[in-house]
Amino acid sequence: MTDDTTVHALTMSVPFGDRTVSITPTAIETDAGLLLVDVGPEGELGELERALSDAGFDLSDVERVLLTHHDADHAGGLAAMRDRTDVTVAAHPDEAPHVDGDEDPVKGSGDGRYPPTSIDEHLADGDEFESEAGPVRVVETPGHTAGHVSLYLPDERLLVAGDALTSDGDEVLSGPKPGYTIDVDAAAESVDRLAGRDVAHVICHHGGYAQAGSDRIREIADELADGR
């Protein structure tokens, strides 16, 4: 990423369960304000504010949140954010019931769930949002969860992968983590779909930015196919 980019990988170190993890929400500049991809876990809104400030923005600059999926380390802080801002929230319809409280999260239930909050817009494959970096295109990538989506910015040749792909933090791109993936076969098919796009670099929620593209994604897709 360059200094004049309009896409900002927001690195956050947050406690999650019994460990500290590094996560990477992504802020994309638009004419109306920031489009924020994921918000992080419950109780870490201050860390998100710090990461936004480091990129030159305030929490109030966020106009829309796009959730890649409903897991707590992506959506847990959303209710607190809505208490502080007037954001529009978008998620895939298969994810929305887990966010708004109609259903428990698939990887956590009962009193341990994060505070529910409403979804304003449903995302579908091919939906586009305009940004200073060109179109931001929704790509359905189920597997990690049933309604997981990734975001593709064709003008930047950039993929914001959510948890459909991971990085080791040293720009080595890998596939989704099997232990956290509800449908491994669907996840493999999603990686195969991503390999068909012209990608030069990727932002993963876990591991952050990777200078890796279509060739590496195709290698991962083939590895996953061979293992099925």
C-alpha positions, 0 to 999 in steps of 0.5 A: 500500500502507498502513502497516497492510498484511499484504502487503509488497513487498520491493524488492531491488537485486541484481547479475544478469549484467552489470547491477544490477536491482531486483526485488520478492519479496512477503511475505504474512502468515499465521497460520503465518508468512510466505508468500513469493512468489519469493526472488531470485537466487543469492548474494543471500540477505543482500539478501532478509534486509535487505528482510525486516528493513526490513518487520519480519521475519526469514528464519526467519519465512518458512513457505512459498515460492511460486515464480511460475516457475523463472527465476534471478532468482526461484528462484536463491537458493532452495537457500541459503534451504533451508539456513537455514530449514525452508520448504515450497516450492511451484511449478507442475509444469511449473516443478519439473523446472527447479528440482530439477535434472532439467532445465536452466532454459530461459533458462540451462543447464550450469554456469551454472545455479543450485543445484537444490533440491526442490519440496514442493508442486505448484501448480494453477490455483485453489489457495488459501492462507489469509492475513491478507489473505484468500485467496491464489489461484493463477492459471496465467499461462503464456507467460513460462515454461510453468508461470508462475503469478500470485497473486490476492488478491480481498479486497485486489483485489491481483494479484502478477503475477510476470513476467506483467506488468511496471512501469517502477518509476514505477507504469506497468503494462506487458505481459510483456517479449517478449525474455524470454518463451518463448511470446508468444501464451500470454503474451497470453492470460494477460494477457487472463485476468488482465483478467477479475479485479477488480484495483485494484493490482499488484505486479510482480517487475520494477518493483514496486508499481503503482496500476493495475488491471483497466482498464489490464490490459484495455488491455494485453491488447487491445494484445497481441491487436492485435499478434499 
